[in-house]
Amino acid sequence: GAHLFGQYLIFQGLNIKKIINILDNNPSKQEKRLYGTKFIVKSPKILKDQDNSLVILNAGVYNDEIEKDILENINNKVQIIRF
């Protein structure tokens, strides 16, 4: 998401060459740049019609809830890697 969890992965050396967007449910964060990066925050709903998406999930205690929402309500074909 568009908070410290995402920034932490990026600043710890995550290879960002294939990252397209940062996702966050919070509308007040969407369409804004993630502080300290070039990435624009988008709604997870952009995954709806994507056939080949990988989500890197690093939201601590919220991982289960976010993964369930993506797979059950947005797109069950999305691959998710959890940290």
N, C-alpha and C positions, 0 to 999 in steps of 0.2 A: 504494500500500500504506500500511499504518499505520506510517509512519516519516517521516523528514525529507523524502523526495520529495513525499509528499502534503501535508505541512504547508507546504512551500515554495510549492507552487502556490496554496494557499489564502491564505497571507499575502502573496503577490505580487499579489493582487487577482482571482483566479479568481472568476467569478460563481458563487456557491454555491446560488442559489435553486432549481435543479433537481437538485442532488445529494441523493441519498437515503441512501447509505451509502458508507463506505470499505471496500474489500475487501483482505483479506490471507490468505494460505495458512496463516500461523502460528496454530495453535489458542490459543496463550497470549495472543495479541492480540485474538482474537475475543470479541465481546460486551462489549467495554470501549470507553470513549470515547477517541477520538483526542485526545491532549493538546492543549489550547488551542482545541478546537472543540466543537461540539455533536454531532458525528457518532459513531455507534456502528459499530465495526468488525465486519464480517461475513465469512463464508467466501465465496469466489467461487462456490461451489456454489449460492448463491441465484439465480444467473443461469440455472439449468437450465431452468426452465419460463417464462422471460421472453421475450416475443415482440418487445419494443421497448426494448432496453437499449443504452445507450451507455457504454462504459468509457473513462475517461481514464487512460492508462497512462503513468506517469512513474517508471520503476524502473531507469533507466540501463542498465547492461550486461545486466540481467535482462529487458528488454522482450521480446526474441524468445522466450525460454523461457515467459514468462507468457502472451503472446499465443497461442502454439501450444497451451498447456495449455487455455486457455479455449475456443479454437475447435475443437480436436480432442476434448476430453474433457468439456466442460461444455455449450457451446451454440454451434453454428457460425453462428447468426444474429445474434450480438452484434456491434455496431459498435464498433470500437476506434480511438481517436485516440491517437497516440503523441507524447510530448514528449521 
